[in-house]
Amino acid sequence: MGIPLFKGTEVERLRVAGLAAAGTLAHVAGKLQPGVTTADIDAWVREDTARRGGTPSQLGYKGFPATVCTSRNHVVCHGIPRQDEHLKSGDIVNVDVTTCLDGFHGDTSATFLIGEVSSDAKHVVDVARRCRDAGVAVVRHGARLGDIGAAVMALAKAEGCSVVEEFGGHGIGRQMHGPPHVSHVGKAGTGITLRSGMVITIEPMVNLGRPDIRLMPDGWTVVTADGSLSAQFEHTVLVTRDGCEVLTPGELSLHVAHGC
């Protein structure tokens, strides 16, 4: 399957879907506090996505049982929301929202700090956010896919963190997941050449410890093999002639200071 190039009204529809996903993530961010369950987050995503006229892309995808991934502390990705999983002061939690609207998908995530967190937690969250931004910064027409992974990996290594190799970003548009695979480890100047009109996600998973991971028995939840903290941030990005356009923009307050 080739990599689609989007233009005209398709790009506008991608913008609308991206803004919807970013809006839902911001809506959830404003409701997080100690005592909230990850099932509450699932319900909020379901309700807010519907309010914006969309549907949750993740629900039922390859059998995934929820509308959102909620990945807490040492969970790297694909955490399944649960009624018995409560956020506590000191936790970090990634909320990964994907919205389908008018036939196009927008995908975004952020990791939030709940209450009083450790310096290690602050560090891995900060590094993960900056790694995403470093990957976004090299995207432009004519760049190579390996440039993204090289930028992410260099920053994580300089900060004493590691990058998960088994999972990466992806093409997105009329499908939630499509080509190309966007590795967050790589060598600059290698891989396919990016072209204006491509739409990809950049979503590095950064571990405080080693990059090794393991899959839990539920078949979805991925955790760090050494139990170390993991954080992730994600944007959907349109490649342009002059650089790129972030289709899931928005300033989020990552530190949830209040409690119940």
N, C-alpha and C positions, 0 to 999 in steps of 0.2 A: 504494500500500500504506500502510495506517495504521500508526501507531506503537503497538506493544503496551504494555499496562499489566499488570504482573505482581503477583500477590498470593498469599498463603497458601503452599501447598506449592511453588509455582513459585519463590517467592523463596528458600525454603530450598534448593531444588536449584541455584539460581543461586549461593547462598553456597558450597555444596559444590564446585561447578565452579571458582569464583573462588579458593577456598582451595587447590584442587589445582594450579591454574596458578601461584599464588604460591609454593606449596611446591616445585614443580619449578624455578622461577626461583631460589629460595634454595639448592636443591641444587646447581644449576650454579654459582652464585656461590661456593660453598665449594670448587669444584674448579678455578677459573680460576687460571692462572699463566703467566708467560712460557714459550713453547715449545708451549703447547696449540694445536691447530689448531681452526679453526671447525667442521671435520667432527667433531672430538671433542665439541664442544658439541652438535651435532646428535644424535650417538649418546647422549649423556647425557640429553637431553630425551626422546628416543624411549624409553629404558629407564625413566626415572623416571615418565613419564606412564603407561606400561603398569603399573608397580608400583602406581600410585594408582588403577588401574581405568579410566583414561581413554584417549582417543585424541588425537593431535595434530591440532587443527583445521586447521592450515595445510597439512598434507601433501596435495598434489593439488588444493588450492583454486585454481581457474582455471589449473591446470597447474603450480602452484608445486612444485618438486621436492624440498623438504626439510621437516623437522618444525618448524623454527624459523628466524627471520630473525636473522642475525648481521651487524650494520652497524658497520664499523670506521672510525674516524678521520673521513674526509671523506664516508663513505657515510651518507646521510640515513636511508634505510630500505630494507627488502626485500633486504638482502644475502644471497646464497646461500652456505651453508657449503661450504668446500672443503678438501680434504685438504692442499693446498699453501699454505694461508693460515695462517701461524703468528702467534700473538700475541707481541708484543715489548714489552719495557719501554719505556714512553713512549706506548704505544697507549691509546686509549679504544675500547670496544666495547659496542654496545647488543645485548642479548639479549632477543628478543621472543617470549614463550611464550603460546600459546593452547591451552586444553584443553577437549575436549568430554567431559562426564561425565553419564550419565543423560539425554542429550538436550539439555543446556544447556551454554553456552560461558562460559569465563572467560578474560580477556585482560589481560596485564600485561607490562611491560618495564622495564628499567633499563639505565643506561649505567655501565660499570665502568672504573676507572682501573687500568692494568696497570703495576706497578712505579713507577719514577720518572717522573712526567709533568710537562709544562710548566705554568707558571702559567696560560697560555691554556686548556689542556685542563681544568685544575681549574675555571676560571671558567665555561666553557661547560657543563660537567656540572652544576655547582652551580646555574646559572641555569635550565637545563632542568628540574631537579628542582623548583625553587621555582616555575617557571611552571606545571608540572602542578598543584602544590598550590594555587596561586592560582586556577586554573580550578576545581578541586574545591571550593574554599572558597565560591564564589558559587552553587553548585548547591542548589536548594531548590524546593519546589512554588511555582509562581507566578513564578519567575525566567524570564528570556528567554534564548534560546540565545546571542544576541549578547553577553550579559553575560560568558560564558565567554571568548570570543575577546578581548573588550576587556580583561579582567583579565590574560590571558596576554600580550597585545601590550604593554600598559603596562609590565609588569615587564621584559620582554625589552628594550624600548627604553630604559628607565631604566638598564639594565646594559650598554648598548652592543652588544646582540645583535639578531638578526633572527629572525622566525618564518616557517617555510615555509607558503605559502598553498595549494599545490596538494593537500596531503594533510591529513586531519584525523581526528578521532574518528568514532564511528559508534554506532548502536544495536546492541545485542547481546542475545542470549537463546537462543531456539531456533535462531537463525541466528548465524553468526559476524559477519556484516556485514548490517545492516539500517538502516532509517531511524530517526532523522534523521542527516544528515551534521553533524558537530560541528566547525565551523571554529574554528581557534585564532587567527584574526584577525577582529575584528568591532567593532560599535558597541553599547554598552550600551543596553538597552531595545528592541532590535530582534530579529527572528527569532521562531520559535515559542515558545509558553509551555510551560515544563516542568511536568509533572504527576506527582504521586506515583504510583509504580509503574513509571515509565520507567526503563530501564537503558541507560546510554551509556558509552562510553570517552572518557577525556580523555588525550590523548597528544601534546602539542606537540613538534614537531621544531624545535630551536633551533640556529641557525647562528652561529658566531663572526663570520662575514663577512656577505655579502649573502644575501638569501633565495632567490636564483635557484638553480634545480636543473636537472639534465639526466639523461636516462635512458640507461643503458649498453646496448650491443648485445645483452646477454642478455635484454632485455625486462623485467627485474625490478629490477635494482640501480639505485637513484637516488642521485646524488652531488651535492655542492655544485658549482655552476658555476665558482666561483672557487677551488676546492680547499681552502676553509677547513674547520675542524673542525665537526662537527655532533653534537648529543647529543639524547636523547629519554628520557622517562619516561612510563609509562602505568599508569592504574588503570581498572578497571571499577567503575562507580558506580551505585547505586540512588538515585533521587530519592525523598525522603520529605517528609512534611508539615513537619517541623522542620528539614530540611536535606538531608543525604544520608548514605548508608552506603557506605563503600569495601568492595567485595566481594573485593578482592585485597590484603588487608592484609599487612604484614610489614616488619620492619626489616632492611635489607640492609647489609652492609659493602661499600661501593662501591670502596674502595681496596685493590687486591690488592698487598700489599707484598712478598710472598715471591717467590722465583724458583727456577729449576731450573738 
